[in-house]
């Protein structure tokens, strides 16, 4: 529970302190999760051959964590700024929830769930699909509502 809390706190604090909107970084989390699912099996042996030795948690879990979070962290510093405190707080909460939901399988294989963390673990496993769905829909909506319609500088000849 402590490790999940630390990851959630980091996933909340980074977008909050950088004053960034949620949309771009939320979709980058999803992209990172997809990259991790596709490449963790190929990258983990490469990392191990490079001399990185981790016993607990398993190296594969650490590689999954890095591959999932890295795109979002990189884009966090170039994504649009939030215009209000409510956007900052709300976006940071959604980002943290999405990060934890996407990382649940990797964390599940890396951590031993004790009695105090069982309730949280069971909630995350049971509601993972819903949390990810809500997070991704919120990210797309954030980007969609942030985009300004393109206007042309000249008339189209239709009386507009």
C-alpha positions as CSV (number, residue, x, y, z in Angstrom):
1,X,0.0,0.0,0.0
2,X,2.9,2.3,0.7
3,X,4.4,1.9,-2.7
4,X,1.1,2.3,-4.5
5,X,0.5,5.5,-2.4
6,X,4.0,6.8,-3.3
7,X,3.4,6.3,-7.0
8,X,-0.1,7.9,-6.7
9,X,1.4,10.8,-4.8
10,X,4.1,11.3,-7.5
11,X,1.6,11.0,-10.2
12,X,-0.5,13.7,-8.6
13,X,2.3,16.1,-7.6
14,X,4.1,16.2,-11.0
15,X,1.2,17.5,-13.1
16,X,0.0,19.7,-10.3
17,X,3.4,21.4,-9.8
18,X,3.9,21.8,-13.5
19,X,0.4,23.3,-13.8
20,X,-0.4,21.1,-16.8
21,X,-3.7,20.0,-18.2
22,X,-4.5,16.3,-18.1
23,X,-5.3,15.4,-21.7
24,X,-2.0,15.0,-23.4
25,X,-0.3,13.4,-20.4
26,X,-3.2,11.1,-19.9
27,X,-3.1,9.8,-23.4
28,X,0.7,9.5,-23.1
29,X,0.1,7.2,-20.1
30,X,-2.1,5.0,-22.2
31,X,0.6,5.0,-25.0
32,X,3.2,4.1,-22.4
33,X,1.1,1.3,-21.1
34,X,0.6,0.0,-24.7
35,X,4.4,0.2,-25.3
36,X,5.1,-1.6,-22.1
37,X,2.6,-4.4,-23.0
38,X,4.3,-4.8,-26.4
39,X,8.0,-4.4,-25.5
40,X,8.6,-5.4,-21.8
41,X,9.5,-8.9,-22.8
42,X,12.1,-7.8,-25.3
43,X,13.5,-4.9,-23.3
44,X,13.9,-6.6,-19.9
45,X,16.6,-9.1,-21.1
46,X,18.4,-6.2,-22.7
47,X,18.3,-4.2,-19.5
48,X,19.5,-7.2,-17.5
49,X,22.4,-7.8,-20.0
50,X,23.3,-4.1,-19.5
51,X,24.1,-5.0,-15.9
52,X,20.9,-3.8,-14.1
53,X,20.2,-6.4,-11.4
54,X,17.0,-6.0,-9.3
55,X,15.7,-8.9,-7.2
56,X,12.6,-7.3,-5.6
57,X,10.5,-6.0,-7.3
58,X,11.2,-8.1,-10.5
59,X,13.1,-6.2,-13.2
60,X,10.2,-6.8,-15.6
61,X,7.9,-4.8,-13.2
62,X,10.4,-2.0,-13.0
63,X,10.8,-1.9,-16.8
64,X,7.0,-1.9,-17.2
65,X,6.8,1.0,-14.7
66,X,9.4,3.0,-16.6
67,X,7.9,2.3,-20.1
68,X,4.4,3.3,-18.9
69,X,5.4,6.5,-17.1
70,X,8.2,7.8,-19.4
71,X,6.0,9.1,-22.3
72,X,3.7,10.9,-19.9
73,X,6.6,12.5,-17.9
74,X,8.3,13.6,-21.1
75,X,5.1,15.2,-22.5
76,X,4.2,16.7,-19.1
77,X,6.6,19.5,-19.6
78,X,5.3,20.5,-23.0
79,X,1.6,20.0,-22.7
80,X,-0.9,22.9,-22.4
81,X,-1.1,24.7,-19.0
82,X,-4.1,24.5,-16.9
83,X,-6.0,27.8,-16.6
84,X,-7.5,27.2,-13.1
85,X,-6.7,25.6,-9.8
86,X,-9.8,23.3,-10.3
87,X,-8.3,22.0,-13.6
88,X,-4.9,21.4,-11.9
89,X,-6.4,19.5,-9.0
90,X,-9.0,17.6,-11.1
91,X,-6.5,16.7,-13.8
92,X,-3.9,15.6,-11.3
93,X,-6.4,13.4,-9.5
94,X,-7.5,11.8,-12.8
95,X,-3.8,11.4,-13.9
96,X,-2.9,9.7,-10.7
97,X,-5.9,7.3,-10.8
98,X,-5.2,6.5,-14.4
99,X,-1.5,5.8,-13.7
100,X,-2.3,3.5,-10.8
101,X,-5.0,1.7,-12.8
102,X,-2.6,1.2,-15.8
103,X,0.2,0.0,-13.5
104,X,-2.0,-2.3,-11.4
105,X,-0.9,-5.5,-13.2
106,X,2.8,-4.7,-12.9
107,X,2.4,-3.7,-9.3
108,X,0.4,-6.8,-8.6
109,X,3.2,-9.1,-9.8
110,X,5.8,-7.1,-8.0
111,X,4.3,-6.5,-4.6
112,X,3.0,-8.7,-1.8
113,X,-0.4,-7.6,-0.8
114,X,-0.9,-7.6,2.9
115,X,-4.1,-7.4,4.9
116,X,-4.1,-3.6,5.1
117,X,-3.7,-3.3,1.3
118,X,-6.1,-6.0,0.3
119,X,-9.1,-3.7,0.2
120,X,-7.3,-1.2,-2.1
121,X,-5.9,-4.0,-4.3
122,X,-9.3,-5.6,-4.7
123,X,-10.9,-2.3,-5.5
124,X,-8.3,-1.6,-8.2
125,X,-8.5,-5.0,-9.7
126,X,-12.3,-5.0,-9.8
127,X,-12.6,-1.4,-11.1
128,X,-9.5,-1.2,-13.3
129,X,-11.4,-1.2,-16.6
130,X,-13.8,1.5,-15.5
131,X,-11.0,3.7,-14.1
132,X,-9.0,3.4,-17.3
133,X,-12.1,4.1,-19.4
134,X,-13.1,7.2,-17.5
135,X,-9.5,8.4,-17.5
136,X,-9.1,8.0,-21.2
137,X,-12.4,9.6,-22.0
138,X,-11.6,12.5,-19.7
139,X,-8.2,12.9,-21.5
140,X,-9.8,13.0,-25.0
141,X,-12.5,15.4,-23.8
142,X,-9.8,17.6,-22.2
143,X,-7.9,17.8,-25.5
144,X,-11.1,18.2,-27.5
145,X,-12.4,21.1,-25.4
146,X,-9.0,22.8,-25.3
147,X,-8.8,22.9,-29.1
148,X,-9.9,26.1,-30.7
149,X,-11.9,25.8,-33.9
150,X,-9.9,26.8,-37.0
151,X,-11.1,30.0,-38.5
152,X,-10.2,31.2,-41.9
153,X,-9.0,34.7,-42.5
154,X,-11.1,35.2,-45.6
155,X,-14.7,34.8,-46.5
156,X,-15.9,31.6,-48.1
157,X,-18.3,33.6,-50.3
158,X,-21.4,32.1,-48.7
159,X,-22.3,35.3,-46.7
160,X,-20.6,34.2,-43.5
